[in-house]
Amino acid sequence: QVQLVESGGGLVQPGGSLRLACAASGFTFSSTAMMWYRQAPGKKREWVATITSTGGSTVLADSVKGRFTISRDNAKTTVYLQMNSLKPEDTAVYYCYAPIRASWGRGTQVTVAS
């Protein structure tokens, strides 16, 4: 079965950094585009970033462009989200998504606060 497990979340001060990871299994990871979404309390889940199967192309939401980077290591079947210059507005549960039977991870909490 498809399994996605996020890690790396936590509490960070504004301006700080975190690196999230999503470990994937149960499908051909190297043939699959991957995405990150996030959901803040009381808000709809929003798309954050997409990376193609080879990592040759990435797309970021305007709200995080210039601060976040999505990357992947196909040998490790893992996708990453490097989050720099974090703002309180980035506080949310971050989810990994694979377009294989609409598969979601359980999420990892990111809290940006002083």
Contacts in CASP RR format, 6 or more apart in sequence:
PFRMAT RR
TARGET T0000
AUTHOR 0000-0000-0000
METHOD contacts of the structure
MODEL  1
QVQLVESGGGLVQPGGSLRLACAASGFTFSSTAMMWYRQAPGKKREWVAT
ITSTGGSTVLADSVKGRFTISRDNAKTTVYLQMNSLKPEDTAVYYCYAPI
RASWGRGTQVTVAS
1 26 0 8 1.000
2 24 0 8 1.000
2 25 0 8 1.000
2 26 0 8 1.000
2 27 0 8 1.000
2 98 0 8 1.000
2 100 0 8 1.000
2 101 0 8 1.000
2 103 0 8 1.000
3 24 0 8 1.000
3 25 0 8 1.000
3 26 0 8 1.000
3 103 0 8 1.000
4 22 0 8 1.000
4 23 0 8 1.000
4 24 0 8 1.000
4 96 0 8 1.000
4 97 0 8 1.000
4 98 0 8 1.000
4 103 0 8 1.000
4 104 0 8 1.000
4 105 0 8 1.000
5 22 0 8 1.000
5 23 0 8 1.000
5 105 0 8 1.000
5 106 0 8 1.000
6 20 0 8 1.000
6 21 0 8 1.000
6 22 0 8 1.000
6 94 0 8 1.000
6 95 0 8 1.000
6 96 0 8 1.000
6 105 0 8 1.000
6 106 0 8 1.000
6 107 0 8 1.000
6 108 0 8 1.000
7 20 0 8 1.000
7 21 0 8 1.000
7 22 0 8 1.000
7 23 0 8 1.000
7 108 0 8 1.000
8 18 0 8 1.000
8 19 0 8 1.000
8 20 0 8 1.000
8 21 0 8 1.000
8 108 0 8 1.000
9 18 0 8 1.000
9 20 0 8 1.000
9 94 0 8 1.000
9 108 0 8 1.000
9 109 0 8 1.000
9 110 0 8 1.000
10 18 0 8 1.000
10 108 0 8 1.000
10 109 0 8 1.000
10 110 0 8 1.000
10 111 0 8 1.000
11 111 0 8 1.000
11 113 0 8 1.000
12 18 0 8 1.000
12 86 0 8 1.000
12 110 0 8 1.000
12 111 0 8 1.000
12 112 0 8 1.000
13 86 0 8 1.000
13 112 0 8 1.000
13 113 0 8 1.000
13 114 0 8 1.000
14 86 0 8 1.000
14 87 0 8 1.000
14 88 0 8 1.000
14 112 0 8 1.000
14 113 0 8 1.000
14 114 0 8 1.000
15 84 0 8 1.000
15 85 0 8 1.000
15 86 0 8 1.000
15 87 0 8 1.000
15 112 0 8 1.000
16 84 0 8 1.000
16 85 0 8 1.000
16 86 0 8 1.000
16 112 0 8 1.000
17 82 0 8 1.000
17 83 0 8 1.000
17 84 0 8 1.000
17 85 0 8 1.000
17 86 0 8 1.000
18 83 0 8 1.000
18 86 0 8 1.000
18 110 0 8 1.000
19 80 0 8 1.000
19 81 0 8 1.000
19 82 0 8 1.000
19 83 0 8 1.000
20 36 0 8 1.000
20 80 0 8 1.000
20 81 0 8 1.000
20 83 0 8 1.000
20 94 0 8 1.000
20 108 0 8 1.000
20 110 0 8 1.000
21 78 0 8 1.000
21 79 0 8 1.000
21 80 0 8 1.000
22 34 0 8 1.000
22 36 0 8 1.000
22 78 0 8 1.000
22 79 0 8 1.000
22 80 0 8 1.000
22 81 0 8 1.000
22 96 0 8 1.000
22 105 0 8 1.000
23 76 0 8 1.000
23 77 0 8 1.000
23 78 0 8 1.000
24 34 0 8 1.000
24 77 0 8 1.000
24 78 0 8 1.000
24 79 0 8 1.000
24 96 0 8 1.000
24 98 0 8 1.000
25 77 0 8 1.000
27 98 0 8 1.000
27 100 0 8 1.000
27 103 0 8 1.000
29 74 0 8 1.000
29 77 0 8 1.000
30 53 0 8 1.000
30 54 0 8 1.000
30 74 0 8 1.000
30 77 0 8 1.000
31 53 0 8 1.000
32 53 0 8 1.000
32 98 0 8 1.000
32 99 0 8 1.000
32 100 0 8 1.000
33 50 0 8 1.000
33 51 0 8 1.000
33 52 0 8 1.000
33 53 0 8 1.000
33 99 0 8 1.000
34 50 0 8 1.000
34 51 0 8 1.000
34 70 0 8 1.000
34 72 0 8 1.000
34 79 0 8 1.000
34 96 0 8 1.000
34 97 0 8 1.000
34 98 0 8 1.000
35 47 0 8 1.000
35 48 0 8 1.000
35 49 0 8 1.000
35 50 0 8 1.000
35 51 0 8 1.000
35 96 0 8 1.000
35 97 0 8 1.000
35 98 0 8 1.000
35 99 0 8 1.000
36 47 0 8 1.000
36 48 0 8 1.000
36 49 0 8 1.000
36 70 0 8 1.000
36 79 0 8 1.000
36 81 0 8 1.000
36 94 0 8 1.000
36 95 0 8 1.000
36 96 0 8 1.000
36 97 0 8 1.000
37 45 0 8 1.000
37 46 0 8 1.000
37 47 0 8 1.000
37 48 0 8 1.000
37 94 0 8 1.000
37 95 0 8 1.000
37 97 0 8 1.000
38 45 0 8 1.000
38 46 0 8 1.000
38 48 0 8 1.000
38 90 0 8 1.000
38 92 0 8 1.000
38 93 0 8 1.000
38 94 0 8 1.000
38 95 0 8 1.000
38 110 0 8 1.000
39 45 0 8 1.000
39 46 0 8 1.000
39 92 0 8 1.000
39 93 0 8 1.000
39 95 0 8 1.000
40 89 0 8 1.000
40 91 0 8 1.000
40 92 0 8 1.000
40 93 0 8 1.000
43 92 0 8 1.000
45 95 0 8 1.000
46 61 0 8 1.000
47 61 0 8 1.000
48 60 0 8 1.000
48 61 0 8 1.000
48 64 0 8 1.000
48 68 0 8 1.000
48 81 0 8 1.000
48 94 0 8 1.000
49 58 0 8 1.000
49 59 0 8 1.000
49 60 0 8 1.000
49 61 0 8 1.000
49 64 0 8 1.000
49 68 0 8 1.000
49 70 0 8 1.000
49 81 0 8 1.000
50 58 0 8 1.000
50 59 0 8 1.000
50 70 0 8 1.000
51 57 0 8 1.000
51 58 0 8 1.000
51 70 0 8 1.000
51 71 0 8 1.000
51 72 0 8 1.000
51 79 0 8 1.000
52 58 0 8 1.000
53 74 0 8 1.000
54 74 0 8 1.000
55 71 0 8 1.000
55 72 0 8 1.000
58 69 0 8 1.000
58 70 0 8 1.000
58 71 0 8 1.000
60 66 0 8 1.000
60 68 0 8 1.000
60 69 0 8 1.000
60 70 0 8 1.000
63 89 0 8 1.000
64 83 0 8 1.000
64 90 0 8 1.000
67 83 0 8 1.000
67 84 0 8 1.000
67 85 0 8 1.000
67 86 0 8 1.000
68 81 0 8 1.000
68 82 0 8 1.000
68 83 0 8 1.000
68 84 0 8 1.000
69 81 0 8 1.000
69 82 0 8 1.000
69 84 0 8 1.000
70 79 0 8 1.000
70 80 0 8 1.000
70 81 0 8 1.000
70 82 0 8 1.000
71 79 0 8 1.000
71 80 0 8 1.000
71 82 0 8 1.000
72 78 0 8 1.000
72 79 0 8 1.000
72 80 0 8 1.000
73 80 0 8 1.000
79 96 0 8 1.000
81 94 0 8 1.000
83 90 0 8 1.000
83 110 0 8 1.000
86 110 0 8 1.000
86 112 0 8 1.000
87 112 0 8 1.000
88 112 0 8 1.000
88 113 0 8 1.000
88 114 0 8 1.000
89 112 0 8 1.000
90 110 0 8 1.000
90 112 0 8 1.000
91 110 0 8 1.000
91 111 0 8 1.000
91 112 0 8 1.000
91 113 0 8 1.000
92 110 0 8 1.000
93 107 0 8 1.000
93 108 0 8 1.000
93 109 0 8 1.000
93 110 0 8 1.000
94 107 0 8 1.000
94 108 0 8 1.000
94 109 0 8 1.000
94 110 0 8 1.000
95 104 0 8 1.000
95 105 0 8 1.000
95 106 0 8 1.000
95 107 0 8 1.000
96 104 0 8 1.000
96 105 0 8 1.000
96 107 0 8 1.000
97 103 0 8 1.000
97 104 0 8 1.000
97 105 0 8 1.000
END
